[in-house]
Each structure stands twice: as C-alpha cells, then as structure tokens.
Amino acid sequence: MKIKKHIPNLITLGNLFCGTIATIFAVEGDFVSAGLFVVLGILFDFFDGFAARLFNVSGELGKQLDSLADMVTSGVVPGIIMYNLLYISSFENIDGQYIKQGLLFPISHNDYSLSWIKYIGLFLTLGACYRLAKFNIDTRQSDSFIGLPTPAMSLFVISLPLIQQYSNIEFAQNLMTNNYFLIAITILLTYLMNAEIPLFSLKFKEYSIKNNLMKYLFLIVSLLMIILLQYISIPLIIILYVVLSVVSNSKKKIEA
C-alpha cells in the first residue's frame, strides 16, 4: 500500500478537524479563535489539492471528502457566526448601545427575547451546501470557478466580528451591528455562491505575466490592502475578486 496516495486525504481531514474546532468556538461566541481555525482549515484545503497534484493521486474519494470538509469549515461555521451576529445585534443594553463585548463570550440564549431574524444567518450554510453539491458534478469548474467559492464566503463572514471588535473606524463598527446590513450580506453571499458568474482561479499552470496579469494584479493589490486596512481588507478583497472576474470576463466577451 502506497502511503503517498493517502497524504492528500489526511490533509483534507486536517481541514475537517480545524472546521470542527472552529464550529465549537463559533457556538461559544469566540469568533477570534473560530476565525483562526477557519483560516487553518482553508490552508489545509489549499494544500490537499496541491499534494494531490504533486503525487498525482487525485480521485473521486478525495473530491467527495474535500467537499464534506469544506461544508463544515466554510459552510457550518460562517452560518453559525452570522446567526450569532444577528442575535447580538437584535438586543441592546440599558444605555441603548449595542452590546459589543458579547462578541467574544458565550451567549446565554435564555436571557434575552429574540426574533426569528437570527435564523437568516443559516442561509449561508444552506447556500454553501448547495454550491458544494453542484461543484462536485459540474465539469466546467476545473480551471476556474462559477459562483463564489465557499472558502471566500467564509473568510468574508469571519472578518465581520473582527472588524467590529478591532477596527478603529466607527462607521465600519456600526455596520457590523446593523441587522439590515448583516441580512443584506447574508442574502448577497448566498446568491453569489450559486450564481452563474465565472470567477478566475488562483491556481497557476505557468507563471508568465502575460497569461496571469489579472491574478498578479489581484495578489499585489490584496497584499497592499491587508497591510493598510488589516481586517477591513478581507471583505474588500473578496469584493475585488468578484469585480475583477466580472471585468475580465466582460473583456473576453468583447474581444471574442
């Protein structure tokens, strides 16, 4: 039995392990730890594909296992986080200010009167599940994506409580506690995951600037945004990714 053929699947299970831990932290309201393990899980998700190509051992088992792991790390976790964000923004303290410190501590669901609105956050989980199921049977997504990948959606969502907690920009903080904004983001991300919008992949078949100009531009701008804007850069990078993909596709259609 060749050990190397099992390496990619073991890495995929690392993704699932991180996603499971992130789920526990998300339920407890510890969004910093949840975000950390989501990022680790996404790194495992990247390297399992790299290992599969390196050892030339890709197969149907790895494909299915990868989607199942992604369903937890990039489906269940962001749904729970958005649920909690909507829950937190649905009540106020005695001074009429949103309870921001609740973002980092377990939430007692018996202490406050809640509305049904918080369950809208779980639409992200449903949308991620539907997208991953489609991805497994869609032969068009070998070199690019159609619809927003679930890891990108997950990164967008885990950044929201971090922006609320650590950003110095008051406007951005207020958005993170606005139900209308959070619901709009939930609906938009759920739509983008399943929309028929071609998005470029960051996989490189070769490294020439001519054939990878859009990818290099995206990576450079993203790095600058991370340095300058920190946590706020994460959702902006995801938006930039979608916009650049749409512009690139429109340019190709005009040239054709």
Secondary structure as UniProt FT lines:
FT   HELIX           3..6
FT   HELIX           7..28
FT   HELIX           31..55
FT   HELIX           60..71
FT   HELIX           72..76
FT   HELIX           77..88
FT   TURN            89..90
FT   TURN            94..95
FT   HELIX           100..104
FT   TURN            109..110
FT   HELIX           116..122
FT   HELIX           123..137
FT   TURN            139..140
FT   STRAND          144..146
FT   HELIX           150..166
FT   HELIX           170..175
FT   TURN            176..177
FT   HELIX           179..194
FT   STRAND          198..200
FT   TURN            209..211
FT   HELIX           213..229
FT   HELIX           230..232
FT   HELIX           233..255
//
